[in-house]
Structures are given as structure tokens and as C-alpha cells.
Amino acid sequence: MEKPAESLNGYLEPTVLTGFEAGEEGVKRPRLKLFQLRGFGRFLRKNCIVILTVTGVLVGVAMGALMRQMPLTRAQITYLAFPGEMLLRMLKMIILPLVICSLVSGAASLDTRSLGKLGGIAVAYFLVTTLIASALAVALAFIIKPGVGAGELNSKDLGLDGAMPTNKETVDSFLDLARNLFPSNLIVAAFRSYATDYKAIVRNATTGNVTIEKYITDYKAVINASLGNATIEKFPVGTEIEGMNILGLVLFALVLGVALKKLGPEGEELIRFFNSFNEATMVLVSWIMWYVPLGITFLVGSKIVEMDNIILLVTSLGKYIFASILGHIIHGGIILPLIYFAVTRKNPFTFLLGLITPFTTAFATCSSSATLPSMIKCIEDNNKVDKRISRFILPIGATVNMDGAAIFQCIAAVFIAQLNNVDLNIGQIFTILVTATASSVGAAGIPAGGVLTIAIILEAIGLPTNDISLILAVDWIVDRTTTVVNVEGDAFGAGILDYLNPKETKEKFTELSDVHVEAIPNSKDDGETSPLVTHKDQAINTPPSSTKDPTSNESVL
């Protein structure tokens, strides 16, 4: 022990340590260093995937910058991107079982009243944040004016020869949204979506002295052809396009979960099946997460190597890129955290620190759907969000909540209007806000999915769609911050719902019906089983004289 210093003439005498005390002090210092090393080791183990993922992005950028100096062929670039392609395929492979099982078990874990309350809060949150994002984007576009002075831009000069999206009527776009809500075939919905295409009948087309009436299946060919005095009658036809109909599957899973809950004891075996399937899927997700750093390295590196004329594109469309990314920074770094803080009174940036891995995955893959597995795992493990909340709201948010997409769509619409020297009036601005908010609902959570909805906005306000190729040219840059903001909005929504409903979800936990299952000898303890399943000992209600019944009541959540 250290002796207290004694006062001598108003001064403190220096403390002298005895041999024993000095030895004790010497033991403490190595012990303190050992504790520090152990704490650092625990930090590394806990954040290993995060550190590796961020390192993978940095290594990918450096690798891409170095390899741009090499004369790589298209085949060599494809081989370079192969590890990243494997990551995307693994993430997309897990989306279907994850969405279906999460929503079925989540909807079945809550009664109709609680489910309705959660759904109402979620819809209000999604609608308000998307409207705020759209309004912010329009304001930034009018302040920065990205299209002013850019009238000399030419897609051919920039080397843009990609295919243009079909000019779809606004009413057909919303009808497609309604049709996809109710898929005619669930199996087909797992890999195809409904989309309206157009065909045409050419009337009074004169070839020589002969007048013909021709049925043409390629409407674009008719528009690009010179047909003289012929008239063209366009009409919509239904087609199936590649891509999972995630909107229809989400609605079906929600309704199925509610129906199983209504069945009572008859539906509980099936609920248990979906719970087990869901937990097995999350185990697969945890395995895939270890491959994410390697896949992201090659995704980012190959994309940098692949792009041509980066300097020319950035300098030509720099104001548009700046406006879009600035909108994402303001919305994701200020507005969404303020909404979270206003509701929960918690530090939003502490909440975001636990989600670095899904944000990095979103930045690299440009896909909200591909980020869903890592988002669910991290928000449950790191931020301790209730599993019933996260697995209910995150699959829905990945489908209908597209704040980042709404921002760049609005800026793109105003950019194209300024590019064509069109002054937008109040009615057109309001149309942009409403159409961007509505079209972002159900927008495909895939790379460049938001670009396809820009044509809807342009058609709604009467602008030409020819300049969309300029947006496509730099979409690989803007789409990364777009996806990060999309998944950030979903995460904050889950955090807000988890804060608003903790008491109610705990109360509903005890009200769920019981399932009688056979006891399994040497089964795992409660700490190793699914957190969505709780076990109760039936011996509590049995008389002391009776033997313990080899069954237990299992509450299915």
C-alpha cells in the first residue's frame, strides 16, 4: 500500500515505496497491459468482419486504380470480376428463403392488432421519409442547377451506346405495380416479374402503289423507322421479365403468416417449420459473411477497371453527381439520424456503428436485396433489435422504402429538364414529388433498378427520355450512395419500431398459443435454441404424485 504524503512546512514530502509496495506496483503494470491486450483481442474478434470488409473496399480501389494502367481485354476483366460475381450469386441465392421465412414467422408471431400497428407505423415512416427525400432532392437540383450549361452534352461523344428503357406510360407502370402485388404463379414469381411492353399496328403504310396494314411486335423499331404517311396504333401487352417479383412474394408471405396465426393449433406446426427454416437460413448468412471481404475487393476493383473515360464523365456530369451525392449525405447523415433521435432520444451514430458491414456491402453490390441478409444479422447481433421486428420490417423496407432512389430520380428529372431548357412549373414539380415517391415503392432492389423508374417521371411531366443515357453513364457512381441511403432508412425504421413497441411485443409473447411437441433427450439448452421459440416446463401444472410428462409446451413466435 502507498503511504499518505505528510505535510512538512506547508509542502508535501515525496512518497517512498517500500520494497513490497514497489513489487506490488510492478505486478500491476504487466497485469494492466495484459488486460489491455485481451480487450484489444476481444475488439478484433468482435469487429473482424467489419475491419476485413472495409479493408476489402480500400484494397479493391487500389487494385482497380493500378490495373487500369494495364491493357486488359474484356475476357480478362470478366475473370477479374469472378470472385465478386460469386458473392452476388450467394447473396441472391439466400434472398428468397430469407424473405419468405422471415415474414411468415414475423407475421405469425404477432396478433392482428399488433401487426396492424407495426404496419401502420412502418408505412407512415416510409412515406414521410421518402417525401422528405424527394423534396430535398428537388430543392438541391434548383439550387445547384446541374443541367444549366450542359446543353452541349452528347451521349455519343461520351461513348454511351447502351440500350434505352422502354418509354412506358405512367398508368401502365402503376398497373404493373398492382399486378405484381398478386402474382398468378408463385413459382414463376421467384424469378420473373410482370411488365408491360408495347406492340403496334402500322396502318396505311404505302410500299410502291400498295397500301398495307402490318402488325409489328417491336414497337421501338416502328418509332425509329421512316414510315411516311402511315399511322401507328400502339397498344400494351403483358410480358414476363427476368427478376424476382419480390413485391408479390412479400405480400403473400405476410398474408400467409396472418392466416397461419388465425388457424390456431392447426397452423402451429407449419409456423415451427418456417421458424426453423429461418434460423437455418441465418446460419448460412453467417457463413456467407466471411466471404464478403474477398468478394467486395474484386467487385470494386473490376468495376473501376471496366469503366472508360471516367475523367470525361465526371467532368461533364460533375454537377449532377455532386448534387446527387450531396442529397444522399444530407438525408443519410442529418435527416434520418434526426428522425431517429427525435423518436428514441438515442445516439443515432452509435446505432449506425453496428451496421458498417451491411453499409459496405450495399456500397459494393448496389443492391438493397443483396444487402438484406447481412443487415438482418448485424442489426440483431450488434444493435439488439428484436428479431420479430427486424425480420418483419427489413424485408418490406428493402422492397418499398427507397429514399436514396427518390433523391437521385428527382435530381435526374430536374437535370434533364434543365438540359432541355424546360422551365418546370409548380404543377410539374408536384408531379415529380408524387411520382418519385410512388414509383420508388416496389422499385426493384437490384443494381440500376431506379434508372428504369426515371422514364416514368419524365413521361408524367412530358419530358423526352432520350437523355436517360447520360444518367446511365454515371449510375455506377451514384447508385452506390443510393443503396447505402436505402438500407440506412430501413435500419432506422427497424430501430424506431423496436423502440416504440418493446412492451407490447413482450406482452404478446405470453399470449401466443401452445404447441405440444415431443421432448428430445439431450436436447440443447434454451441458450442454444432459436430466440423465436421458448420452452415451458409442463411439470409445473402436474400434481406432485404424477410423473413428469415427456412433452413440453412450446410457444411459437
Secondary structure, DSSP 8 states (H G I E B T S, - for coil): ------EETTEE------HHHHHHHHHHHHHHHHHHHHHHHHHHHHTHHHHHHHHHHHHHHHHHHHHTTS---HHHHHHHTHHHHHHHHHHHHHHHHHHHHHHHHHHHTS-HHHHHHHHHHHHHHHHHHHHHHHHHHHHHHHHH-TTTT-TT--TTTTT----------HHHHHHHHHHHHS-S-HHHHTTEEEEEEEEEEEEEEEETTEEEEEEES-HHHHHHS--TT-EEEEEEEEEEEES--HHHHHHHHHHHHHHHHHHTHHHHHHHHHHHHHHHHHHHHHHHHHTTHHHHHHHHHHHHHHH---HHHHHHHSHHHHHHHHHHHHHIIIIIHHHHHHHHH-S-HHHHHHTTHHHHHHHHHH--HHHHHHHHHHHHHHTS---HHHHHHHHHHHHHH--HHHHHHHHHHHHHHHHHTT----HHHHHHHHHHHHHHHTT--SSTTTTHHHHHHHHHHTT--STTHHHHHHHHHHHHHHHHHHHHHHHHHHHHHHHHHSHHHHHHHHTTS-EEEEE--TT---GGGS-TTEEEE-GGGGS-TTS---SEEEEEE-
